[in-house]
Amino acid sequence: MFSNSKALEPSNPQTYSVNCNGRLVQLDTPKIMGILNLTPDSFSDGGKFNDEKLALKHAEKLLNDGAEILDIGPQSTRPNAEFLNSEQEINRIGNVISNIKKEFPEALISLDTFYAETVRFGFNEGIDMINDISGGQYDEKMFDTAAETKLPYILMHINPSYKTMHDKVKFEDITLEVNRYFSEKTNELLQKGVKDIILDPGFGFGKTVEDQMKMINEVEYFGFGKFPLLIGISRKSFIYKPLGKSPLDINEETQKLHMKVLEQGAKIIRVHDVAEAKETISHFLQKK
């Protein structure tokens, strides 16, 4: 079945739902995941929201603009970023999760971490899903912890170690490679008892510009139609570098690509610019 990407059946329009900490969330209408970085060194917004008051204020803006999920990131994963251990991540998060939950109880909170211990902390603070860029490869306890919490788990395709996460790999067929990875990892997660899995093809991590554009055109083939797809292309270099632009100057191009992936069945788009993404989703729904 892996001999040719065109042999893969495209995912049919399908309704998905995930159990977010006891709350059933339907994904029939695409959701916006707003990015809330608590880091001083993120590539496009580092240092803007890395204290609790600023983080809470930005969370409010993201929600008012139309985000239904807030993705809280205590550690930058841009190339050459500062590496933090789990204790440092937890210290950086502080009371941000509990404060957001107190002020905005309807907001869904995703925690962007590859540490099981950080997940446990976040779970006690009230997070609703786990966003692990490492696919369980950077912490052997992650899959077991995801199963224990019963939270939805976002599984991303990435190179197998932290040191190599941004090493460019030219795959014979990127779509087949990502699906091989998804098949192996989802089987392992399901065997451990993780019931709600969301797939992220991993734009911006160890892939050539050409492969990432191929991925954009073949989003419908990812995941065999069994799992909802999250697409994170906001401010990614494969868009802005070929254009000679900065990460902040590619909104028009990004929204065109968002429309393309929505038309192929993406259920969550992870973005910095929530208001613009909401407008794109509105246009998409009007076209259906």
Backbone bond lengths (Angstrom), bond angles and torsions (degrees), N, CA, C in turn:
res aa  C-N    CA-C-N  psi(-1)  N-CA   C-N-CA  omega(-1)  CA-C   N-CA-C  phi
1 M - - - 1.455 - - 1.523 112.85 -
2 F 1.382 115.58 -12.30 1.458 118.53 -177.09 1.524 112.57 -101.32
3 S 1.323 118.68 15.83 1.451 119.77 -175.40 1.523 113.20 -75.78
4 N 1.321 116.27 -27.40 1.463 119.32 -177.17 1.513 108.59 -152.47
5 S 1.338 117.32 131.47 1.464 119.73 -177.01 1.516 111.83 -61.13
6 K 1.338 118.02 -30.22 1.451 120.08 -178.75 1.526 111.44 -71.03
7 A 1.335 116.21 -13.86 1.460 118.47 176.99 1.518 111.54 -78.02
8 L 1.322 116.16 -16.24 1.456 119.61 177.18 1.518 109.58 -71.70
9 E 1.289 115.91 135.79 1.453 119.00 178.10 1.525 109.45 -76.87
10 P 1.341 118.32 130.79 1.466 119.08 175.76 1.506 110.57 -65.54
11 S 1.319 115.32 148.50 1.453 119.10 -178.69 1.522 109.96 -68.64
12 N 1.315 116.67 133.54 1.454 121.94 177.84 1.519 109.47 -78.31
13 P 1.330 117.57 153.59 1.462 119.12 174.40 1.520 109.46 -53.91
14 Q 1.306 116.88 126.86 1.453 120.34 -170.78 1.521 109.60 -146.74
15 T 1.308 114.81 144.89 1.455 119.53 176.53 1.521 109.22 -93.78
16 Y 1.303 116.04 129.44 1.460 121.95 177.69 1.525 108.79 -119.20
17 S 1.319 115.17 155.83 1.458 120.47 170.60 1.519 108.07 -142.88
18 V 1.331 116.26 152.17 1.459 121.57 177.92 1.520 108.87 -131.84
19 N 1.321 115.08 146.16 1.460 121.35 179.88 1.521 108.93 -93.51
20 C 1.324 115.97 102.79 1.463 121.95 -176.43 1.526 109.92 -97.16
21 N 1.327 115.21 90.41 1.469 120.46 176.00 1.522 110.96 56.16
22 G 1.347 115.62 43.91 1.455 120.97 177.62 1.513 114.77 92.58
23 R 1.321 116.76 -2.26 1.464 121.40 -179.74 1.520 109.51 -114.40
24 L 1.331 116.33 118.85 1.459 120.96 -178.07 1.526 109.29 -79.08
25 V 1.328 115.99 119.74 1.459 122.33 -177.55 1.523 108.65 -111.79
26 Q 1.333 115.99 119.04 1.456 121.63 178.51 1.527 109.39 -82.43
27 L 1.335 116.01 137.68 1.458 121.25 179.20 1.521 111.31 -112.44
28 D 1.337 116.61 28.50 1.461 118.81 177.80 1.524 110.54 -68.97
29 T 1.335 116.87 -35.52 1.468 121.55 172.11 1.528 108.25 -99.78
30 P 1.333 119.11 132.27 1.467 120.90 -178.31 1.528 112.02 -56.74
31 K 1.334 115.03 141.17 1.454 122.00 -178.88 1.532 110.12 -107.94
32 I 1.334 114.71 150.86 1.464 121.47 175.25 1.523 109.13 -102.68
33 M 1.317 115.32 126.42 1.459 122.55 172.79 1.524 107.55 -102.34
34 G 1.325 116.93 112.88 1.449 121.35 179.50 1.512 111.28 -87.84
35 I 1.327 116.29 135.77 1.466 121.91 -175.59 1.518 110.19 -86.45
36 L 1.339 115.81 124.99 1.464 121.82 177.14 1.522 108.43 -123.21
37 N 1.337 115.50 92.55 1.462 120.86 -179.24 1.526 110.44 -83.65
38 L 1.329 115.63 130.48 1.461 121.17 175.85 1.523 110.80 -100.74
39 T 1.326 115.90 19.66 1.458 121.24 -170.47 1.529 111.72 -101.12
40 P 1.330 116.45 150.27 1.470 119.68 174.18 1.519 112.62 -85.31
41 D 1.355 117.85 -5.75 1.461 120.03 -169.82 1.518 114.07 -132.92
42 S 1.338 118.73 24.26 1.459 118.98 173.08 1.519 109.67 -67.38
43 F 1.348 116.00 153.56 1.467 118.92 -169.27 1.518 113.53 -69.31
44 S 1.341 119.09 -25.32 1.467 118.44 -175.02 1.522 114.41 -122.09
45 D 1.334 117.76 -19.12 1.469 118.73 -179.02 1.526 112.24 -141.22
46 G 1.336 116.86 25.22 1.449 120.77 -177.04 1.522 113.02 -58.59
47 G 1.325 115.27 131.96 1.451 121.21 174.92 1.508 115.41 87.68
48 K 1.324 118.01 -7.47 1.467 119.58 -176.44 1.523 112.96 -76.11
49 F 1.331 116.43 -29.42 1.462 119.36 -171.66 1.524 112.54 -130.34
50 N 1.354 116.22 23.94 1.455 117.93 -172.87 1.523 113.13 -93.61
51 D 1.343 117.26 36.35 1.460 119.54 158.16 1.521 107.04 -137.01
52 E 1.331 116.72 163.19 1.463 120.06 -167.19 1.527 112.99 -64.09
53 K 1.328 117.88 -38.40 1.467 119.92 -179.27 1.526 111.12 -68.19
54 L 1.344 117.03 -44.23 1.454 120.45 178.79 1.519 110.89 -65.33
55 A 1.338 116.85 -38.53 1.464 120.76 179.03 1.520 110.92 -63.47
56 L 1.334 116.68 -42.33 1.464 120.85 -179.91 1.528 110.23 -65.53
57 K 1.319 116.29 -40.21 1.469 120.27 179.65 1.519 110.79 -65.19
58 H 1.340 116.80 -41.51 1.458 119.49 179.71 1.527 110.98 -70.15
59 A 1.327 117.09 -35.87 1.464 120.25 175.45 1.523 110.35 -57.92
60 E 1.331 116.18 -42.93 1.465 120.59 178.71 1.525 110.75 -61.44
61 K 1.337 116.49 -42.65 1.470 119.63 179.56 1.525 110.88 -63.82
62 L 1.328 117.36 -45.27 1.462 120.94 179.86 1.528 110.88 -58.53
63 L 1.325 116.04 -43.65 1.466 120.46 -179.07 1.524 110.67 -68.14
64 N 1.319 117.10 -42.97 1.466 120.39 178.98 1.526 111.69 -63.49
65 D 1.338 116.13 -32.15 1.462 120.02 -179.59 1.532 112.47 -77.20
66 G 1.339 116.85 -15.04 1.459 118.55 175.96 1.511 116.95 127.67
67 A 1.340 117.98 3.95 1.464 119.18 176.80 1.521 110.17 -71.91
68 E 1.317 116.39 139.94 1.460 121.36 173.32 1.521 111.46 -105.73
69 I 1.338 115.57 -18.65 1.459 122.06 178.03 1.521 108.07 -125.64
70 L 1.325 116.94 135.72 1.466 122.24 173.20 1.519 107.95 -108.37
71 D 1.333 116.44 123.91 1.460 121.09 179.73 1.518 108.84 -101.72
72 I 1.325 116.29 105.87 1.461 122.22 -175.02 1.524 109.73 -90.85
73 G 1.339 115.32 121.51 1.455 120.65 -177.63 1.509 112.90 -118.03
74 P 1.330 118.64 110.30 1.460 120.64 179.33 1.527 114.13 -85.05
75 Q 1.344 117.76 -6.91 1.464 120.33 -175.94 1.527 110.15 -140.03
76 S 1.319 116.47 128.83 1.451 120.10 176.82 1.522 110.21 -73.17
77 T 1.337 115.66 141.12 1.469 119.85 175.93 1.525 110.60 -117.49
78 R 1.323 116.37 22.72 1.465 119.40 173.33 1.533 108.56 -69.82
79 P 1.341 118.33 161.40 1.469 119.84 176.67 1.532 111.82 -56.57
80 N 1.330 115.90 136.35 1.467 124.47 177.50 1.525 113.95 64.85
81 A 1.325 117.27 23.37 1.461 120.47 177.74 1.524 110.65 -73.11
82 E 1.332 114.83 160.35 1.462 120.33 175.58 1.520 109.31 -65.52
83 F 1.335 116.11 133.04 1.463 121.08 179.26 1.523 109.79 -91.16
84 L 1.323 116.59 127.82 1.458 122.21 179.10 1.520 110.27 -113.80
85 N 1.344 116.12 147.94 1.456 119.04 169.50 1.531 109.04 -88.04
86 S 1.320 116.38 177.58 1.461 119.87 -175.59 1.521 112.15 -63.51
87 E 1.317 117.31 -39.77 1.467 120.22 179.77 1.520 111.18 -60.76
88 Q 1.332 116.39 -40.64 1.469 120.17 178.39 1.529 111.16 -67.21
89 E 1.304 116.97 -37.95 1.462 120.07 175.71 1.528 111.07 -60.96
90 I 1.323 115.47 -46.93 1.467 120.37 -178.15 1.525 110.54 -62.52
91 N 1.325 116.29 -41.57 1.470 119.67 177.70 1.527 111.25 -62.81
92 R 1.313 116.25 -37.76 1.461 120.17 -179.92 1.539 111.00 -69.18
93 I 1.311 117.53 -35.84 1.470 121.11 178.49 1.524 110.60 -67.45
94 G 1.324 116.24 -42.91 1.462 120.16 179.29 1.515 112.12 54.48
95 N 1.341 115.99 -125.16 1.463 121.40 -178.91 1.525 113.39 -100.80
96 V 1.325 117.09 13.64 1.468 119.98 -173.90 1.528 111.33 -59.35
97 I 1.319 117.33 -46.79 1.473 120.17 -177.13 1.518 110.70 -63.75
98 S 1.330 116.68 -50.22 1.472 119.64 -178.03 1.525 111.60 -64.85
99 N 1.327 117.45 -35.20 1.466 120.32 177.73 1.522 111.56 -66.23
100 I 1.334 116.88 -42.42 1.462 119.99 178.22 1.523 110.18 -64.72
101 K 1.317 116.33 -42.38 1.467 120.03 179.36 1.534 111.26 -62.55
102 K 1.309 115.43 -36.23 1.466 119.72 179.49 1.530 110.80 -69.70
103 E 1.339 116.86 -44.74 1.461 121.43 -176.42 1.530 112.63 -78.71
104 F 1.332 116.46 -34.08 1.470 121.22 -175.20 1.525 109.86 -132.73
105 P 1.323 117.59 72.24 1.471 121.13 -172.95 1.523 114.00 -62.48
106 E 1.335 118.06 -21.38 1.462 119.90 -179.88 1.527 112.28 -82.49
107 A 1.314 116.88 -14.28 1.466 119.84 -178.13 1.523 110.61 -69.66
108 L 1.315 115.42 138.99 1.460 121.32 172.38 1.527 108.04 -90.65
109 I 1.322 116.20 134.82 1.459 120.11 -178.25 1.520 110.31 -117.65
110 S 1.318 114.23 124.65 1.457 122.81 173.09 1.526 108.25 -104.48
111 L 1.323 116.75 140.55 1.465 120.60 178.86 1.519 109.14 -110.69
112 D 1.327 115.61 120.09 1.458 123.37 -177.37 1.528 108.64 -91.26
113 T 1.325 115.64 98.37 1.469 120.98 -178.52 1.519 109.35 -155.37
114 F 1.351 115.88 154.16 1.467 118.60 172.99 1.524 111.04 -111.63
115 Y 1.336 117.21 16.90 1.460 122.23 178.50 1.524 111.73 -108.89
116 A 1.324 116.06 130.21 1.464 121.15 176.64 1.528 111.03 -62.88
117 E 1.318 117.03 -38.96 1.461 120.17 -177.96 1.528 111.40 -65.66
118 T 1.314 117.02 -37.75 1.462 120.31 176.02 1.524 110.34 -65.62
119 V 1.323 116.55 -37.85 1.473 120.29 176.13 1.521 110.51 -61.27
120 R 1.326 116.80 -43.35 1.469 119.17 -179.99 1.526 110.84 -61.50
121 F 1.317 116.06 -43.38 1.461 120.02 175.97 1.528 110.44 -59.60
122 G 1.316 116.30 -48.88 1.458 120.25 -179.55 1.511 112.82 -61.35
123 F 1.308 116.41 -37.96 1.469 120.54 179.03 1.526 109.95 -62.00
124 N 1.309 116.93 -42.81 1.473 120.42 178.55 1.533 111.62 -67.01
125 E 1.337 117.02 -25.07 1.457 121.39 178.35 1.531 112.22 -85.48
126 G 1.340 116.70 -15.63 1.457 119.30 174.79 1.513 117.48 115.21
127 I 1.348 119.46 18.59 1.461 119.65 179.99 1.527 110.80 -64.53
128 D 1.335 114.99 160.05 1.460 121.91 -175.86 1.519 113.86 -112.77
129 M 1.326 117.74 -16.65 1.462 120.14 176.57 1.519 109.77 -158.53
130 I 1.335 114.98 162.05 1.468 123.26 -178.69 1.516 108.95 -110.55
131 N 1.335 116.63 127.86 1.456 121.79 176.20 1.524 107.92 -115.14
132 D 1.338 115.84 97.26 1.460 121.81 -174.90 1.524 109.64 -107.90
133 I 1.335 116.67 106.35 1.462 118.87 -178.90 1.521 112.49 -64.70
134 S 1.338 117.69 -18.60 1.466 120.42 -170.11 1.520 114.15 -89.87
135 G 1.311 118.01 -6.89 1.464 119.50 -176.39 1.511 112.62 58.85
136 G 1.340 116.35 32.39 1.460 120.62 179.20 1.511 114.58 76.40
137 Q 1.335 117.45 7.97 1.466 120.27 -174.82 1.522 113.49 -87.49
138 Y 1.350 117.94 -17.20 1.462 120.36 -176.06 1.529 112.07 -100.74
139 D 1.316 117.00 -6.29 1.467 122.25 176.89 1.523 107.45 -151.18
140 E 1.317 116.16 110.32 1.470 120.65 -174.20 1.527 112.92 -64.54
141 K 1.331 117.79 -14.49 1.459 120.72 -179.74 1.537 113.15 -89.88
142 M 1.329 117.01 -4.42 1.459 119.74 -171.30 1.528 112.96 -62.82
143 F 1.324 118.43 -48.62 1.460 120.17 -176.48 1.528 111.17 -62.35
144 D 1.338 116.35 -42.12 1.468 119.51 178.47 1.531 110.68 -63.28
145 T 1.321 116.36 -39.69 1.464 120.01 179.57 1.522 110.68 -66.74
146 A 1.331 116.58 -41.34 1.461 119.94 176.76 1.529 110.44 -58.90
147 A 1.327 116.36 -41.24 1.464 120.05 179.04 1.526 111.22 -65.42
148 E 1.330 116.26 -39.93 1.473 120.15 -179.28 1.524 111.55 -64.85
149 T 1.315 117.26 -39.47 1.464 120.06 -177.35 1.530 112.60 -77.06
150 K 1.375 115.43 -22.93 1.475 121.13 -176.70 1.536 112.38 64.12
151 L 1.328 116.91 20.45 1.463 120.88 177.71 1.526 110.42 -85.22
152 P 1.338 117.45 152.57 1.467 119.31 171.08 1.526 110.13 -58.44
153 Y 1.321 114.88 142.19 1.458 121.31 -176.45 1.529 109.38 -119.87
154 I 1.335 115.83 122.76 1.463 120.99 177.44 1.524 107.72 -91.01
155 L 1.311 115.29 115.64 1.459 123.87 -176.35 1.518 109.53 -100.45
156 M 1.328 116.70 116.64 1.462 120.77 -178.62 1.513 111.58 -108.64
157 H 1.332 116.51 145.28 1.459 121.70 173.72 1.526 109.07 -81.87
158 I 1.331 115.82 131.17 1.468 121.15 -177.14 1.517 109.00 -160.17
159 N 1.329 116.62 162.57 1.459 121.01 173.65 1.528 110.35 -63.32
160 P 1.351 117.70 156.37 1.471 120.41 -166.71 1.519 117.92 -75.98
161 S 1.335 120.16 -3.41 1.466 119.42 178.19 1.519 110.22 -139.57
162 Y 1.341 115.89 157.24 1.466 120.85 179.13 1.524 110.52 -59.08
163 K 1.340 117.00 -42.05 1.460 120.61 -175.95 1.524 112.31 -66.77
164 T 1.339 116.55 -26.92 1.466 119.80 -176.25 1.531 112.83 -104.93
165 M 1.335 117.90 8.39 1.471 119.08 -171.45 1.523 112.94 -59.75
166 H 1.332 117.10 -29.02 1.463 119.64 -178.22 1.527 113.29 -105.83
167 D 1.339 117.57 5.58 1.461 119.89 177.00 1.523 109.13 -67.73
168 K 1.327 117.12 124.34 1.454 121.29 -177.50 1.532 110.32 -70.74
169 V 1.305 115.55 126.50 1.457 122.22 177.21 1.522 107.99 -119.00
170 K 1.328 116.39 130.02 1.465 120.42 176.32 1.524 107.40 -98.46
171 F 1.317 115.70 109.38 1.457 121.10 -177.59 1.529 110.23 -89.59
172 E 1.322 115.49 150.64 1.464 119.83 176.66 1.523 110.07 -60.61
173 D 1.320 116.16 -42.35 1.467 121.54 174.66 1.516 107.27 -148.13
174 I 1.335 116.77 105.03 1.458 121.59 -173.43 1.528 111.84 -61.60
175 T 1.319 117.41 -36.73 1.464 119.69 -178.89 1.517 110.83 -65.06
176 L 1.327 116.79 -43.19 1.462 119.92 177.86 1.523 111.11 -65.70
177 E 1.332 117.26 -40.43 1.461 120.98 179.13 1.523 111.17 -60.87
178 V 1.332 116.64 -47.99 1.465 120.07 -179.53 1.521 110.49 -63.15
179 N 1.318 117.55 -39.77 1.462 119.78 179.92 1.523 112.54 -69.82
180 R 1.325 117.89 -33.63 1.471 119.89 173.54 1.540 109.90 -59.98
181 Y 1.317 114.02 -47.13 1.470 120.91 179.08 1.525 110.16 -60.33
182 F 1.330 117.02 -48.92 1.463 120.54 -179.91 1.526 111.24 -59.71
183 S 1.318 117.15 -41.11 1.463 120.71 -178.92 1.524 110.61 -61.97
184 E 1.328 116.50 -46.35 1.466 121.02 -179.77 1.524 111.87 -64.75
185 K 1.332 116.21 -47.39 1.468 119.91 -174.62 1.529 112.37 -72.58
186 T 1.334 117.62 -39.04 1.467 118.56 179.53 1.519 110.87 -66.52
187 N 1.325 117.25 -36.64 1.470 119.44 176.28 1.524 110.82 -60.86
188 E 1.327 115.88 -42.84 1.468 120.03 179.52 1.529 110.90 -65.00
189 L 1.318 116.86 -43.54 1.466 120.46 179.23 1.522 111.73 -63.44
190 L 1.313 116.54 -44.55 1.463 120.25 -179.91 1.527 111.15 -63.49
191 Q 1.320 117.04 -39.43 1.463 120.68 178.11 1.525 111.73 -63.70
192 K 1.326 116.43 -31.79 1.461 120.06 179.29 1.529 112.43 -81.97
193 G 1.330 116.60 -9.90 1.459 119.87 176.13 1.513 115.34 103.96
194 V 1.362 117.83 9.97 1.457 120.29 174.80 1.524 107.39 -77.44
195 K 1.314 116.72 119.16 1.472 120.74 -172.19 1.516 113.08 -94.41
196 D 1.328 118.05 -32.69 1.462 121.43 -175.88 1.526 109.58 -112.44
197 I 1.323 115.73 111.27 1.458 122.55 -177.34 1.521 108.69 -121.65
198 I 1.326 115.37 132.41 1.462 122.90 175.57 1.521 107.04 -117.93
199 L 1.321 117.25 134.92 1.462 121.32 -174.64 1.525 111.88 -102.44
200 D 1.332 115.17 137.06 1.465 123.10 177.88 1.529 107.35 -127.47
201 P 1.336 119.24 114.79 1.473 120.71 -177.47 1.524 114.92 -65.34
202 G 1.334 118.67 -12.88 1.457 120.38 172.48 1.517 114.98 84.01
203 F 1.328 116.62 47.46 1.461 119.63 174.12 1.529 109.60 -61.60
204 G 1.338 115.73 137.65 1.457 120.31 176.46 1.514 114.92 91.37
205 F 1.334 117.42 0.67 1.458 119.86 -176.97 1.528 110.62 -124.12
206 G 1.348 115.96 101.49 1.463 121.51 170.59 1.513 115.38 67.21
207 K 1.335 117.14 27.40 1.464 119.97 -178.09 1.528 109.20 -127.92
208 T 1.315 116.39 146.63 1.455 120.27 178.76 1.531 109.81 -73.03
209 V 1.329 115.47 161.06 1.469 120.53 175.76 1.524 109.82 -57.19
210 E 1.341 116.51 -43.67 1.466 120.62 -178.14 1.523 111.00 -61.75
211 D 1.333 116.66 -43.78 1.468 119.43 179.88 1.525 111.18 -65.66
212 Q 1.323 116.53 -36.49 1.461 118.18 -179.02 1.529 112.02 -70.36
213 M 1.312 117.26 -34.57 1.460 119.27 174.75 1.529 110.34 -68.65
214 K 1.310 117.15 -36.13 1.471 120.49 174.10 1.524 110.22 -62.08
215 M 1.333 116.47 -41.69 1.462 120.63 178.03 1.527 111.57 -60.52
216 I 1.339 115.89 -42.36 1.470 119.81 177.86 1.526 110.05 -56.33
217 N 1.324 116.35 -42.61 1.458 121.21 -176.92 1.523 113.35 -76.24
218 E 1.347 117.05 -13.10 1.462 120.20 -175.92 1.527 112.47 -124.48
219 V 1.326 116.76 24.05 1.462 120.90 178.65 1.523 111.84 -53.22
220 E 1.330 116.60 -37.75 1.459 120.03 -176.32 1.524 112.95 -61.67
221 Y 1.348 117.80 -19.72 1.448 120.85 -177.61 1.525 113.83 -87.98
222 F 1.315 117.99 -11.03 1.464 119.71 -175.37 1.528 111.46 -76.43
223 G 1.332 115.16 134.84 1.461 121.06 169.36 1.497 116.47 83.25
224 F 1.336 117.52 4.94 1.468 120.97 172.44 1.526 113.48 62.71
225 G 1.325 118.37 16.55 1.451 120.76 179.49 1.506 114.58 74.16
226 K 1.338 117.20 8.69 1.473 120.28 -175.84 1.520 113.33 -93.81
227 F 1.324 116.56 -21.94 1.459 120.92 -172.97 1.528 110.37 -133.85
228 P 1.333 117.59 147.88 1.464 119.42 176.02 1.523 111.15 -68.70
229 L 1.339 115.66 151.07 1.459 122.14 -177.40 1.514 111.74 -108.13
230 L 1.322 115.54 135.52 1.455 123.68 170.25 1.520 107.49 -108.60
231 I 1.325 116.47 132.89 1.463 121.14 178.35 1.524 108.97 -120.18
232 G 1.343 115.46 124.93 1.463 121.31 179.59 1.522 110.83 -121.40
233 I 1.329 116.48 95.60 1.474 120.53 -179.36 1.525 111.99 -119.56
234 S 1.323 117.10 2.86 1.460 121.30 -174.69 1.528 111.68 -60.67
235 R 1.342 115.28 122.98 1.461 123.57 175.80 1.535 112.98 59.63
236 K 1.325 116.95 29.54 1.461 120.77 -178.67 1.531 110.55 -84.98
237 S 1.338 115.37 147.70 1.462 120.98 -171.27 1.522 112.62 -69.03
238 F 1.332 118.62 -24.93 1.459 118.78 -179.80 1.533 111.19 -66.59
239 I 1.341 116.18 -16.51 1.463 120.11 175.06 1.528 110.34 -90.98
240 Y 1.347 117.35 -51.64 1.462 118.66 -170.01 1.531 114.75 -82.73
241 K 1.331 118.44 -31.24 1.470 118.44 -176.80 1.526 113.04 -66.06
242 P 1.342 119.86 -46.07 1.468 118.36 178.00 1.527 113.26 -61.92
243 L 1.323 116.94 -23.47 1.464 121.12 -179.77 1.523 112.67 -89.32
244 G 1.336 116.57 -7.93 1.453 120.21 -177.11 1.513 112.92 68.66
245 K 1.327 116.39 30.01 1.460 121.27 -178.29 1.524 110.57 -113.24
246 S 1.339 116.04 174.71 1.458 121.50 175.97 1.532 108.93 -94.51
247 P 1.343 117.64 164.85 1.467 119.66 178.95 1.515 113.61 -59.06
248 L 1.336 117.04 -24.60 1.466 120.43 -176.45 1.526 113.26 -88.44
249 D 1.325 117.12 -2.37 1.466 120.31 -173.15 1.526 113.76 -116.22
250 I 1.321 117.31 25.89 1.470 119.53 -175.88 1.522 111.74 -125.23
251 N 1.332 116.87 26.67 1.462 118.52 -176.27 1.530 112.26 -60.50
252 E 1.322 117.13 -44.32 1.470 119.97 -177.78 1.522 110.80 -61.23
253 E 1.330 116.17 -46.10 1.466 119.89 179.37 1.522 111.28 -64.07
254 T 1.336 115.97 -39.57 1.462 120.14 -179.01 1.522 111.65 -64.86
255 Q 1.326 116.87 -41.93 1.466 119.52 -179.08 1.527 111.53 -66.49
256 K 1.322 117.70 -33.05 1.475 120.07 175.34 1.528 110.27 -63.67
257 L 1.324 115.73 -40.48 1.462 119.22 178.42 1.530 110.84 -71.05
258 H 1.333 117.02 -36.85 1.465 119.33 174.75 1.528 110.41 -58.14
259 M 1.318 117.08 -44.28 1.462 120.39 178.94 1.526 110.20 -59.87
260 K 1.309 116.33 -40.32 1.464 120.47 -178.32 1.521 111.82 -63.65
261 V 1.338 116.96 -42.76 1.459 119.15 -178.64 1.533 111.32 -75.02
262 L 1.333 117.11 -32.11 1.463 119.70 175.41 1.524 110.72 -63.98
263 E 1.296 116.38 -39.68 1.468 120.46 178.86 1.517 111.80 -65.33
264 Q 1.335 116.37 -21.50 1.468 120.58 178.52 1.527 112.71 -97.88
265 G 1.319 117.68 7.78 1.459 119.70 171.21 1.505 116.84 106.72
266 A 1.333 119.30 6.82 1.463 120.06 176.70 1.530 110.20 -59.59
267 K 1.335 116.74 136.97 1.465 121.25 -176.12 1.525 113.69 -105.65
268 I 1.339 117.46 -22.76 1.461 121.94 177.70 1.520 107.42 -135.49
269 I 1.337 116.88 133.02 1.458 119.43 171.00 1.530 107.94 -117.26
270 R 1.324 114.71 129.96 1.466 122.15 -175.91 1.524 107.73 -98.07
271 V 1.342 117.03 118.48 1.468 119.94 -167.78 1.524 112.68 -139.87
272 H 1.330 114.73 157.87 1.464 122.14 167.36 1.526 110.61 -87.89
273 D 1.335 116.26 -39.57 1.461 122.75 -172.89 1.525 109.97 -99.34
274 V 1.325 115.69 87.12 1.455 121.28 -170.47 1.527 112.48 -70.03
275 A 1.330 117.86 -45.31 1.467 120.24 -176.76 1.524 110.87 -59.05
276 E 1.326 117.51 -41.67 1.457 121.42 179.70 1.527 110.88 -66.86
277 A 1.347 116.28 -39.99 1.456 119.61 178.35 1.524 111.58 -66.02
278 K 1.322 116.52 -36.51 1.468 120.10 178.13 1.527 110.32 -62.66
279 E 1.321 115.82 -40.17 1.470 119.67 178.53 1.528 110.33 -63.91
280 T 1.332 116.11 -39.95 1.466 120.08 178.55 1.526 110.91 -62.88
281 I 1.318 116.72 -43.98 1.463 119.99 178.72 1.526 110.67 -63.80
282 S 1.313 117.25 -38.51 1.471 120.60 177.63 1.524 110.71 -60.56
283 H 1.335 117.22 -44.37 1.460 121.33 177.44 1.535 110.66 -62.97
284 F 1.318 115.24 -40.71 1.472 119.93 178.75 1.531 111.56 -60.90
285 L 1.331 115.82 -46.00 1.470 120.19 -179.05 1.527 110.97 -66.31
286 Q 1.314 117.71 -34.04 1.464 121.09 178.85 1.525 111.48 -67.34
287 K 1.348 115.71 -30.30 1.464 120.19 -178.59 1.522 112.37 -78.85
288 K 1.333 116.93 -20.90 1.475 120.23 -175.39 1.526 111.26 -67.50
